[in-house]
Amino acid sequence: MHLVKYISTRGNIKPIGFKESVMMGLARDGGLLLPEEIPDVSGKLASWKKLSYSDLAYEIMKIFTDLPAKDLRKLVDKSYATFDSKEITPVVSVAGIHIVELFHGPTLAFKDVALQCLGNLFEYILKERRQQLNILAATSGDTGSAAIHGVRGRKRIRIFVMHPQGRVSDIQERQMTSVLDDNVFNIAVDGTFDDCQRIMKAIFNDLRFKDRLSLGSVNSINWARILAQIVYYFYAAFRVMEATKKQSVRFAVPTGNFGDIFAGYVAKRMGLPISKLVLATNENDILSRFFNTGVYSLGKVRATVSPSMDIQVASNFERYLYYKVGEAPTKLRKLMNSFASDGRIAIEMKKGTVDRLFAAGAGDTESTLATIREFHGKYDYLLDPHSAVGVCVGMRYLKRDEPMICLATAHPSKFGKAIEDATGGDIAHHRIIDALKNMPTRCEALPVSVETIREYIESCVKVE
């Protein structure tokens, strides 16, 4: 059996195994980990298309992992037993498009699909190695609660989650801070998500501190997150191609940190017949501007009704750039150094496009609310504001004879205020969310300071 090895986008680490990549998170040279090769699985599609979600996840994950088959099978089944839909990510047809619902996990967000797996992976590896792990995460909303629910109460693991104070929805904040398990630590940072992400990277790049405190990552810088997300692209494409009798599909993806759409990019490289990836941003449109102009340049973060996408520095974008520059670490390092110093990267456009696979557009607050209102009023289907951004932009790129699949990334009950603004009614509810209202919470408010966050983590670890 050929085991895939993992390398850094920046080229300065030796190839490592899957389990080591999970524990490393961010590569030790500051880059992001990727498989040394992405296999072509187009010959397997016919045999995969009828598989259940868990069976498909097992087949895809075993290509990239070094776990014994029996252990991987058990881990996958355990991870998806927490979902309230037998299909895990069911696909529904609405208004001529197909919506893959990624919000049937314990925190009602697409992050559950990956983070339930990652929590079980961490526990498996730590037990095998008899080690402890302190997870540090930054969240713009949904990663935090999904990560917390993936590892809460687990032996050998503590989790520290930073969120931008006042810049996540009340529900998202409550989903994190109402978890009072002893191994869970919530930190409200007086800044933006980009500040949280910058602090996290700075701490991970201090290798002595990282090693001494056994730090690990659940953010989408961790390759295992991307791997788990690849699965639902295959699953949704199979369901839609089966229903429509078409041979290829398009995907529209609401995008903030580039992790979700990068999983689609990998699925395409593996041989899934995706003809177009439609990248949808809100007013924080650094990524849509890049794919339309070739220039990736920083702007000011704007608060919107889709807060999980209020991001300027997309951490997974480096993985895409690695392939864009021909898998050349030297070129990639030059680009990233340029971005670090100037806040800007420019890529040459060819025939008016950066990449023919990608189309890109932005949906502002007005069009997001209008999309929610239209889908509820005309089709009795409720979209959360992030999913609505994806649908709004995706509808601009419909093509006859090519089905459009839009990713629905969160349950609308997580963003009740936006739903009420769009529809005029308090109609977005879910028993999990309604149960949060009177629960006690715990959180530490800290300034935007690498040193302060480091000291806080260290004090919590020492106290325990």
GIMOGI-V932668 format. One record per helix or strand of 2 or more residues. SS is the DSSP state (a for helix, b for strand). FROM is the first residue (numbers start at 1). TO is the last residue. If there is no record, write none. Layout:
ss & from & to
SS & FROM & TO
SS & FROM & TO
//
This chain:
ss & from & to
b & 6 & 8
a & 18 & 24
b & 32 & 35
a & 42 & 48
a & 53 & 64
a & 69 & 80
b & 91 & 94
b & 97 & 101
a & 111 & 129
b & 133 & 139
a & 142 & 151
b & 157 & 164
a & 170 & 177
b & 184 & 189
a & 193 & 205
a & 207 & 212
b & 215 & 216
a & 223 & 244
b & 249 & 254
a & 259 & 270
b & 274 & 281
a & 286 & 293
b & 295 & 297
a & 307 & 309
a & 317 & 324
a & 329 & 342
b & 344 & 346
b & 358 & 362
a & 365 & 379
a & 385 & 397
b & 402 & 408
a & 412 & 423
a & 431 & 434
b & 444 & 446
a & 450 & 463
//
